[in-house]
Amino acid sequence: MKKQVLVIGLGRFGSSVVRSLYNTGNDVLAIDIEGSRVANIMTQATHALTADATNETVLKDLGVQDYDAAIVAIGSNIVPSIMASVLLKTMGVPYIVARASNELHGNTLERIGVDKIIHAENEMGVRLGHNLFNPNVQEYLEVTPSYGISKMKIPTNFIDKTLKELGFSNPRDKYGLAVIAIRRSDTDITLNPDINDRLQAGDWLIFAGKDELIDQIEIAD
């Protein structure tokens, strides 16, 4: 399902988050105080605006209180990062992710109620774009801008079912993904698993496919 996401700060990390979220079909509002950064991302976001995210009136006018999530990707400027996070929290944005530049910054963000704090640049930005709304996807490797490899901890509704029963028989089945391996422990990994292999609690699936297909895996319990 398409989500509405606000991304504040369009440096290397923020831009990679915007591209990843937009490429997987989400409605992305990207804002930065620097117009040149906004211009660079204009064609890779639903909306891109030059705006001050530390101004409560600006955020209210943009309707960010109605968004599903917000990502504060401001880099080394700690004060604007904290101010924007506080405003988003008080406006009732349900899920807030913020990038921390150091431990003190991270601790402060945690105390004001930020839901997820990360130390990241480009690679982590791509990963965040893929697991923001699918917490079971723990790792993502970008192969091309629209194709990747993911590792997902199986949800409870996958337990005690075979790959065939789940719709992973071949890349043209239910999910359109190719299962590369099943990881049962650090030493128990089955490569190119059989479609009749039955999954167990705690298993991980490693699969490849188009981004929009990876993000549409049904994870409801």
N, C-alpha and C positions, 0 to 999 in steps of 0.2 A: 504494500500500500504506500502511495506517495506521502511523504512527510514534508512539513514546512520547517526549514532550518535556517537560522540566522548565523552567519559567520562574521565575526568582528576582527579585523586585522588581516591584511592581504599580503603579508610577507611570504617567504618560501613555504612555511608550514600552512598558513591559512589558505593560500592559493591552492595547495595540493588537496586540502580538505574540500574546498569548493568544487574543484574539478571532479574529484571522486564522487561526491554526493550528487552532483548534477548529472554525471555520466550514468549513474545508477537510477535515474528517474525521479529524484527528489526536487522539490521546489526550494531553491536556495536564494536567499537574500544575502549578498556580500557587501559589506561596507568597510570603508577605511577613510581616515582623515586626509590621506594623500591621494589626490586625483589621478596621478600617474599610475598608481597601483590599481585603482578602480578601472582605468582604461584598459589595462593589460588583461583583466579578467572578464571584461564586458560580455564577450561572446561565449563564455564558459559558465555562466550563472543565469538563473532565471531573471534576477534583478541585481544590478551592481550600482551602488550609490556612494558619493562622497559625503560623509556624515561624521559627526562627533558622537561616538558611542557613550561618552561620559555625560551627555546632556539628556536628562530625563524626558524633556519635552520632545526632543527629536525621536527618541525610542518609542514614545507613546504615539507620535504621529505616524510612525512606520508600522504600528500595530504589532510590535514584537511580542506583546503579552499573549497573543493568540497562536504563537508558533509552538511546535512540538519540542524543539530543542534549540539551544544556542551554544555556539562555540566561541570562546574568547581566545583568539589566537594572537593577541598582542604580544610582541616579543620582549625586549629588555625593559620597556617602560612599565615598571611595576605599578605605579600609582594609577594610570589609566586602566590597567587590567583589573585592579581591585575595584575601582569605582564602577566600571562597566558591570562587573560580576555582581556587585551589591545591588545595582539598579535592576538588573535582570531578575535577581532573587526576590526583591521587594515587589516587582511587577508580576510575579507569579509564573514565570517561565518554568515548566515542569522538569526540565532536565538541562543542566548547565555543565559544560565541559570547559576547562580553562588550561592554558599552557602556563607552566611555572618556569621561571628562569633560574631559580635557585631554591634551596630548601626553605628559607624564610618565606619566600613568596608562596611556595606551596602550602606551608603551614597556615599562612594567613588566608589563602583561598579556602582551605579546608574549614577553618573556623567560621567563615561567613556562609558556609553551606553549599559550596560548589560540589556537584555530584561526582565528577571525575577530574582528576588532575594529572596532567602528563608533561613530560619533558621530551620535546620532539622537534623534528624538522620534517623534511620532505617524505621520507619513507613512512614515518609514523603517521603523517597526515593522510597518506593513502590508506593505511590500515584503519585509521579512525573512520574514514568515510565508508568503510565496508562493515564495521562492527558496531557502529553507533546505535542502530536499531535491531541488531541481531547479536546479543551478548554471547551466544554460543560460538560464534566465529572468533577464535582467539588469535589467529595469524592469517595474514594475507600477503601473497607475493605477486606483484604486478608483472605480468609477462609482456603484455602490450597495454595501451591505454584502455582497452575494452575487454581484456582477457586476463584471467589470473588463476592462481592456485591457492586454496584455502584449507585450513585445518579447523574442524568443528567438533566440539564435544557433543556427543549425541544427546538430544533431549529425551525425556522419559518416554515419549510416545514412540521412539525408535527401538527401545529395549526389547529383546527377545523376538525381533523380526528379522527376516532375511533381506538382503539387498534387493532381491526380486520383489518381495512383498512391499517394500517401500517405494518401488519405482525407479531403482537404480540399475536395471538390467543392462541398459546400453545408453549412450548419449542422446538417443532419440526418445527415451521414455519420459516419465512424469516430470523430472527435473531438468532434463537436457544436459546433465553433467556426467563426467567420467570419473568414477571412483578409482583413485590411484592406489590407495592403501588403507588398511585398518590398523590403527595403533592401539594395542591393548595394554602395553606397558613400555618402559624405556627399552626393553630387550625383545618384546614380542610384537613384531610388526609384520603384517601380511601384505606383500606387494601384489598388485593385480588380483584382488580377491575374487573368489567365485561368487556368482550371483546367489547361490544358496547358503553362503556363509551367514551365520546368525549373529546379530550384534548383542553385546552384553553391556550391562551398566558400567560406566566409566570409559567406554570405548571412544576413540576419536576417529573421524573420517577425514581423509585427505583427498580432495577432489579438485578437478580442473574444469573450467568452462567460462562462458561469457559472464561478465560482471552482473548484468541484470538477472541472470538465471541463478547465480550464487546467492544474490540478495533476496530471492523469492522463495528460498527453501522454507517449507512450513515447519516452524519450531514450536507451535502451540502444544502444550501438554494435554 
